[in-house]
Amino acid sequence: MENHDGVDVGIVAYRSRRLLRTCLQSLRAHAPSRPMRVIVVDNDSRDGTAEMVREFSEVELIEPRRNLGYAAAVNLAINRSDGRYFLALNPDTQIHPGALDRLLQVMDADPSIAICGCRLEREDGTFDHAAKRAFPTVVGALGHFTGVGRRPGANGRLAQYRAPTVESGPVNAVNGAFMLIRRRALDEVGMFDEGYWLYMEDLDLCYRVAEAGWLTWYDPSVVVTHLKGATTGRNRTFRVNHAFHHGMYRFYRQHYARSRPRVVNLAIYGGIAAKFAGSAARSAVNRRLLGRD
């Protein structure tokens, strides 16, 4: 139910106190011209995050007292929100002047847009290619995860996952680090799927939105800084690694498997399992070398 025509911002935090403080400061400094509520869900950080959030009197804090994962936590913020739009925002982002007003105007102008994203840039100003994505194909996934599709100048089917043909406008998916969502679309297709603990829940929502006939929109004229990997790190814990690959499995099983031959499905599942085994082993070795375990 919409009680105001502005935007509610939902941020899920986990042991990201310093980054979250900067994010909240950027929201305070560059708030839109219409009403804005900011809701932080602290996933049991136990590092002073909750205490820091209380320094921002305008910010609402939800403390579930355990780590719910991303999808379930952001849904708590959605359930508390009552604006026309909901912004799912990562704590490792920084809002720039005029960004929210511009994208809210885009959403106002076209009621067929359910989700809007923007250009995400790393701290050094380079483009974060995950800002826009195509729904994965087998070849596109191979190109992405082997790195071939991520090389400079890569295009075609191997680079498909990064949506290289889309400069602006309609796109399959945008990144959950900054995802402006029309509340009416959420009411129609549902909130984030809590079967995803972390990762792929943004792609899943974009897929369900597209299936329902809504648009996802990419506007590169708006820039938001994204300190990618700052909250999860390069070498994922076993739990986070499992969540990433389970998300891949769940997305494929839910949206693709029914239309594919059983032998193809088994090959895909086997490939995901093999990738998980290799990634988990590599991360475990690296974390041990870095003294993080």
Buried (B, 14 or more C-beta within 10 A) or exposed (E): EBEBEBBBBBBBBBBBBBBBBBBBEBBBEBBBEBBBBBBBBBBBBEBEBBEBBEEBEEBBBBBEEEBBBBBBBBBBBBEBBBBBBBBBBBBBBBBBEBBBBBBBEBBBEEEEBBBBBBBBBEEEEEEBBBBBBBBBBBBBBBBBBEEEBBEEEBEEEBBBBBBBEBEEEEBBBBBBBBBBBBBBBBEBBEBBBBBBBBBBBBBBBBBBBBEEEBBBBBBBEBBBBBBBEBBBBEBBBEEBBBBBBBBBBBBBEBBBBEEBEEEEBEEBBEBBEEBBEEBBEEBBEBBEEEEEE
